[in-house]
Amino acid sequence: MALKANPITCAYAVLSHPHLGTKSSTCGLNFRKEFHGLGNGVCCRGVFAQRAITPAEDEKPFSSGAGSGDGISRFKETESTGFHKDLNSLPKPLSATDLSCSSSGGSRVRVAYQGVPGSYSEDAALKAYPKCETVPCDEFEAVFQAVELWLADKAVLPIENSVGGSIHRNYDLLLRHRLHIVGEVQLVVNHCLLGLPGIKKEELKCVVSHPQALDQCEMTLSKLGLIRVSADDTAGAAQTIASDGIRETGAVASARAAAIYGLDVLEERIQDEADNITRFMILAREPIIPGVDRPHKTSIVFTLEEGPGVLFKALAVFSLRDINLTKIESRPQRKRPLRVVDDSNKGSAKYFDYLFYIDFEASMAEPRAQFALGHLQEFARFLRVLGCYPLDNAS
Ligand SMILES: O=C(O)C(=O)C[C@]1(C(=O)O)C=C[C@@H](O)C=C1
């Protein structure tokens, strides 16, 4: 596949996100419009520099085609001007299509993450494995595949943020792939407002970043009256600003991203909540052997029969054994969204079908955890242990 010389080939813009009003702008960036509406109305998937991407077939439901009315459109940059640092020397993200043609080598742990160098996901990888080789990937799906195809040893993926909540896409992907959770990383996320060298924050009109990061800085960005533009990751936004050299556009990203891409930090700690923590999970091909030497967490997913109090009973298996739950999340069962139950005289009732994801504080090496899951199995239609791993804290 031929690679283009320009460092950036793609970025995204939110035209009329429900939270952001109906302002429309490309913020002076030279984009060619390419509609690619996304179903969930918040997040953008993407294409990064130098590599073409064909999204995996099973991702297609996310793109509802031209003018889907969800307010999010994808823009493709036609040209980039090159600016500041030699961005070509940075590692290029892997995409779902080119994963099959490279091979891993070397002895350092290789950790795949979504984004480009300087992203918080890379920070999380380095917190978990300080000496690792980080492997940038363009999409969450590609991160899973990098490990499945032995191009990386581990994957690091965001699962929830203390302000923005769950990253649903990764819950869904966890079930579609066969990797195991072998650890977690809690990362303190301190967002900065970045701009081209010499620019003042009052001169900015637009700001580009990951939708989660924009949400986490909602109050500051509103106060500054900035138009928000969505990007694949925070560092990718910084990279775009640096390569395009557009003066009135800033980026929300880390101080490390500013250093990598040669941008100024115009303001630090701009997130609405001082304690802004993102929890990442670490995935591997093999599970770890659970221990009792230190506090562990176990993550499971299950489905239940329909009926009154069934979820209550499911949760009671933990409470009966004094096991603390740290997270519960429900997601629709995509292949079986509705279940028809003939439980009335007037015809059949239709229920939505859910998957329940639970994290609890116990190791699978403890009998109480084994008994709790044995008990849950009595009324769960489906149960999978996603992993058992040592707890992390946001230090
Ligand atoms: O954009 C990045 O830098 C990321 O690593 C992604 C991500 C996320 O998906 O939530 C991670 C941490 C922050 O909460 C903001 C964005």
The ligand as a Gaussian input file, in Angstrom:
#p B3LYP/6-31G(d) Opt

LIG

0 1
 O       -7.487000      10.673000      23.437000
 C       -6.722000      10.126000      24.229000
 O       -5.642000      10.600000      24.535000
 C       -7.133000       8.845000      24.826000
 O       -6.310000       8.135000      25.317000
 C       -8.590000       8.498000      24.841000
 C       -9.352000       8.963000      26.083000
 C      -10.736000       8.250000      26.156000
 O      -11.097000       7.461000      25.308000
 O      -11.465000       8.506000      27.121000
 C       -8.602000       8.603000      27.285000
 C       -8.518000       9.405000      28.374000
 C       -9.229000      10.693000      28.446000
 O      -10.370000      10.448000      29.245000
 C       -9.661000      11.173000      27.120000
 C       -9.625000      10.395000      26.034000

